[in-house]
Amino acid sequence: MPRVLVTGGAGYIGSHCVRALVKAEYDVSILDDLSNGHEEFVPKGVKLFKVDICNPVDVDAVFSEKQFDAVMHFAGRLEAELSMEKPEEFFYVNCVGGFNLLEAMRRHGVKKIIFSSSAAVYGEPKEIPIKENAELKPINNYGTTKLIFEQMLEMYRKSYGFSYVALRYFNAAGADPEGGIGEAHNPETHLIPNILKAAKESSEFHLFGTDYPTKDGTCVRDYIHVCDLADAHLLALKYLGDGGSFGKETGASGAVAEIFNLGNGAGYSNREVIDAVKRVTNKNFSVIEKPRREGDPPVLIADSSKAARILDWKQKFSKIEQMVETAWRFETSK
Ligand SMILES: NC(=O)c1ccc[n+]([C@@H]2O[C@H](COP(=O)([O-])OP(=O)(O)OC[C@H]3O[C@@H](n4cnc5c(N)ncnc54)[C@H](O)[C@@H]3O)[C@@H](O)[C@H]2O)c1
């Protein structure tokens, strides 16, 4: 079976993809420094290279030790607000670390890569739902580093014949119903785990902004179940392997390059998510209304029809209850 290196494979989304790859009988290895990953998420039999992607010598050594057919690149920093306080940390891991990875791949002749990009590359789009050809105008440094890496991929396609798929996820949510892995960032900046924490600890949840021009005044976001994301990665891998007949203009090298949004297409308001948590957990907790935070657009919803059309991607867990229920199961098993 094809040999896949998963960077950041001990993290939230990476571990779900690793599990899906193992189930599909790929030969899987992980590169992760465990700075925000969890060793217990690494399945038995999967080799973990405990390596900092920012160390070019160590990254190269991974490729010397083992041959790979493709890379899935999840490793990175993702706390959008923090990226405004400490841009150097985000540039270092997401861009310099990404560069180290691409260079090791180039030196060792590995030319297929799937990249975890983000809806953050769009910033505050003018049109909803957001299509892949919307203007790219990040409003935080996190989104900028994601866009820079997408541009690096395009350079490596043009110059070295790399094939890539960049998947722009919206908000990943939920956990594998089989248990054992889930969302556990430190710090946790994402909505659903923070509401679940309030439910678990009967503490307060701070709701930022209740006067947006939306149906109930709170922000609307697009949530996508992490297992559906994992499915999309396997389909993207197949797409790269199959030569991607739908790929955009490929140049003489025959390299494939494609970008897909991955979202639910529905959009749930913050209040709807809070209500779903209350229903699923049967717990009550206080919701403290706070003023808007800077840089929170009212509505972000994906148009993922391209992934459905080209990759034949179908969601299995599109309801907010399914995301909250599986996330709650993980939260209460910790
Ligand atoms: N979670 C989301 O909703 C979301 C949305 C859009 C895009 N993404 C992207 O998906 C990817 C995975 O996100 P996640 O939520 O699973 O995050 P995560 O923090 O759970 O996983 C990231 C992994 O990368 C590892 N890592 C970080 N710095 C590293 C370094 N210097 N060297 C080696 N490993 C390193 C961490 O230890 C962790 O295991 C990220 O690139 C993120 O930008 C996530």
The ligand as an SDF file (V2000), in Angstrom:
LIG
                    3D

 44 48  0  0  0  0  0  0  0  0999 V2000
   -9.2780   22.7250   13.8130 N   0  0  0  0  0  0  0  0  0  0  0  0
   -9.8430   23.4280   12.8470 C   0  0  0  0  0  0  0  0  0  0  0  0
  -11.0320   23.7720   12.9310 O   0  0  0  0  0  0  0  0  0  0  0  0
   -9.0560   23.8210   11.6250 C   0  0  0  0  0  0  0  0  0  0  0  0
   -9.6890   24.6090   10.6420 C   0  0  0  0  0  0  0  0  0  0  0  0
   -8.9670   24.9430    9.4950 C   0  0  0  0  0  0  0  0  0  0  0  0
   -7.6670   24.4940    9.3340 C   0  0  0  0  0  0  0  0  0  0  0  0
   -7.0850   23.7490   10.3010 N   0  0  0  0  0  0  0  0  0  0  0  0
   -5.6870   23.2950   10.0990 C   0  0  0  0  0  0  0  0  0  0  0  0
   -5.6290   21.9040   10.3040 O   0  0  0  0  0  0  0  0  0  0  0  0
   -4.3770   21.5320   10.8600 C   0  0  0  0  0  0  0  0  0  0  0  0
   -4.6120   20.6470   12.0660 C   0  0  0  0  0  0  0  0  0  0  0  0
   -5.4090   21.3430   13.0190 O   0  0  0  0  0  0  0  0  0  0  0  0
   -5.8170   20.6600   14.3810 P   0  0  0  0  0  0  0  0  0  0  0  0
   -7.0610   21.3180   14.8480 O   0  0  0  0  0  0  0  0  0  0  0  0
   -5.7660   19.1880   14.2600 O   0  0  0  0  0  0  0  0  0  0  0  0
   -4.6270   21.1770   15.3260 O   0  0  0  0  0  0  0  0  0  0  0  0
   -3.7750   20.3980   16.4180 P   0  0  0  0  0  0  0  0  0  0  0  0
   -3.0210   21.4350   17.1840 O   0  0  0  0  0  0  0  0  0  0  0  0
   -4.6140   19.4450   17.1800 O   0  0  0  0  0  0  0  0  0  0  0  0
   -2.7510   19.5700   15.5230 O   0  0  0  0  0  0  0  0  0  0  0  0
   -1.5450   20.1230   15.0390 C   0  0  0  0  0  0  0  0  0  0  0  0
   -0.4440   19.1260   15.2970 C   0  0  0  0  0  0  0  0  0  0  0  0
    0.7810   19.6850   14.8050 O   0  0  0  0  0  0  0  0  0  0  0  0
    1.7970   19.4290   15.7450 C   0  0  0  0  0  0  0  0  0  0  0  0
    2.8170   20.4720   15.6310 N   0  0  0  0  0  0  0  0  0  0  0  0
    2.6930   21.7910   15.9350 C   0  0  0  0  0  0  0  0  0  0  0  0
    3.8700   22.4140   15.7630 N   0  0  0  0  0  0  0  0  0  0  0  0
    4.7360   21.4680   15.3260 C   0  0  0  0  0  0  0  0  0  0  0  0
    6.1250   21.4780   14.9780 C   0  0  0  0  0  0  0  0  0  0  0  0
    6.8630   22.6020   15.0860 N   0  0  0  0  0  0  0  0  0  0  0  0
    6.7060   20.3360   14.5530 N   0  0  0  0  0  0  0  0  0  0  0  0
    5.9780   19.1880   14.4660 C   0  0  0  0  0  0  0  0  0  0  0  0
    4.6810   19.1090   14.8160 N   0  0  0  0  0  0  0  0  0  0  0  0
    4.0680   20.2270   15.2220 C   0  0  0  0  0  0  0  0  0  0  0  0
    1.1150   19.4710   17.1100 C   0  0  0  0  0  0  0  0  0  0  0  0
    1.8410   18.7720   18.0970 O   0  0  0  0  0  0  0  0  0  0  0  0
   -0.2310   18.8270   16.7950 C   0  0  0  0  0  0  0  0  0  0  0  0
   -0.2060   17.4360   16.9910 O   0  0  0  0  0  0  0  0  0  0  0  0
   -3.6440   22.8430   11.1710 C   0  0  0  0  0  0  0  0  0  0  0  0
   -2.6810   23.0550   10.1540 O   0  0  0  0  0  0  0  0  0  0  0  0
   -4.7370   23.8950   11.1140 C   0  0  0  0  0  0  0  0  0  0  0  0
   -4.2390   25.1380   10.6850 O   0  0  0  0  0  0  0  0  0  0  0  0
   -7.7500   23.4050   11.4450 C   0  0  0  0  0  0  0  0  0  0  0  0
  1  2  1  0
  2  3  2  0
  2  4  1  0
  4  5  1  0
  4 44  2  0
  5  6  2  0
  6  7  1  0
  7  8  2  0
  8  9  1  0
  8 44  1  0
  9 10  1  0
  9 42  1  0
 10 11  1  0
 11 12  1  0
 11 40  1  0
 12 13  1  0
 13 14  1  0
 14 15  2  0
 14 16  1  0
 14 17  1  0
 17 18  1  0
 18 19  2  0
 18 20  1  0
 18 21  1  0
 21 22  1  0
 22 23  1  0
 23 24  1  0
 23 38  1  0
 24 25  1  0
 25 26  1  0
 25 36  1  0
 26 27  1  0
 26 35  1  0
 27 28  2  0
 28 29  1  0
 29 30  1  0
 29 35  2  0
 30 31  1  0
 30 32  2  0
 32 33  1  0
 33 34  2  0
 34 35  1  0
 36 37  1  0
 36 38  1  0
 38 39  1  0
 40 41  1  0
 40 42  1  0
 42 43  1  0
M  CHG  2   8   1  16  -1
M  END
$$$$
